[in-house]
Structures are given as structure tokens and as C-alpha cells.
Amino acid sequence: MEEERRDQGRESAAAAPPPTLMSQMKKGGLSMAASIKQGWQYTKAFFTGQVMKLKAKNEKEMSEANLQATKMQVEAADEAEHRKKLAAAGNM
């Protein structure tokens, strides 16, 4: 019984057709779009942080601006990673 399940799993994996050129291009394009969006969000976070630092009236506000910019950059990286995983899985 267990051997039948393993054999079925192998057959279904072996029966999967190879990816077509169009599907590879789509995945690559989605990955590239996610990278471009990540770059844009990084740039936006950088300049937002710089403006907040310039507007800061004291040390506390300046450190908060720095934390906010870093948080925005991390969120951009996480979102891009998630989008790339979805594109690789073909769920996008």
C-alpha cells in the first residue's frame, strides 16, 4: 500500500510537462517586476527617511525617522520575496 503511494507520487512528478518558453518568460517577467518594485520602494523609503530626518527637531524624532525608513525597506524586501515565490510557483 505504501509502495503504491510512492509510485503514484513518482509517476505524477514524472508526468509533469517541462515548462514552456512562455511560462518561463512569464515567471522571469514577474520576478523582474517584483525586483523593480522593490527597488522603487527602497528608494521611496530612503527619501522618506531623509525628509523625516531633516524635519526632525530632536534626536528622538531623528531616530524614529531612521527606524521608519528601515522598516519600510524591510517590508519592501519581504513583499518582493513573497511575490517572487508566488511567481516561481506559478500562482500569480
N, C-alpha and C positions, 0 to 999 in steps of 0.2 A: 504494500500500500504506500509506504513512504517512498519507495523507489519509483513508483508511478508518478507521484507528485514531482519528484526531482526531474524525471524525464520530461514531464509536461512543461516544466519551467524552462528546461533547456531548449525544447522544441519551439516554444513561443519566442524565446530570445533569438534563436537561430532563424526563425521565420520573419523577423522584422526586416523590412526592406532597407537598403542603405539610404542615407539621406541624399536628397536630390540637390542639385546645384541651387535651385531657387530657395529651398528650405535653409541651406547653409548661408546663402546671401541674406535671407531674412533675419536669421539669428545674428549674423555679423552686423547687419544694419541696426538691429535693435540694441545690440551691445555698444555699438559706436554712439548711438543716440543717447544711451544712458551715460556714457563717458562724457559726452559733450555737455549734457545737462548737469552732471556732477561738477565739471569744470566751471560752468556758469554759476552754480550755487556756491562753489568755493570762492569765486571772485566776488560775488554779491556779499557773502559773509565777511570777506576781508574788508571791503569798503564800508560796509555797515559798521563793523567793529572800529574802523579808523574814525569814522564820523562820530560815533559814540564816545570814543576816547577824546576827540577834540572838544566835544561838548561837555565832557566831564568837569565838574567843579572841584572834585577832591579825589583822593587816592581810592576811596571805596567805589565811587562811580566808574573810575578807570578800570579797576579790576573786574567789576561787573560787566563792563563792555567787553573786556578780553574774554571772560567766561562765555558770554553770549555768542561772540564770534566763533569761539572754539566749538561750542555746542552746535551751531549752525553747520559748521564744516563736518562734524561727526555725523549729523543727521543726513547731510548730502551724501557722504560716503556709504552710509547704511542703506539709503534708498537706492543708490546706484547698484550696490551689491545685490540687493533684492531683485531689482529689475533684470540684472544680468543673469541671475539664477533662473528667473521665470523665462527669459528668452532662451536660455540653454535647454530648459525642459520643454519648451515649445508651448507654454501656457499663456503666452501673451498675444 
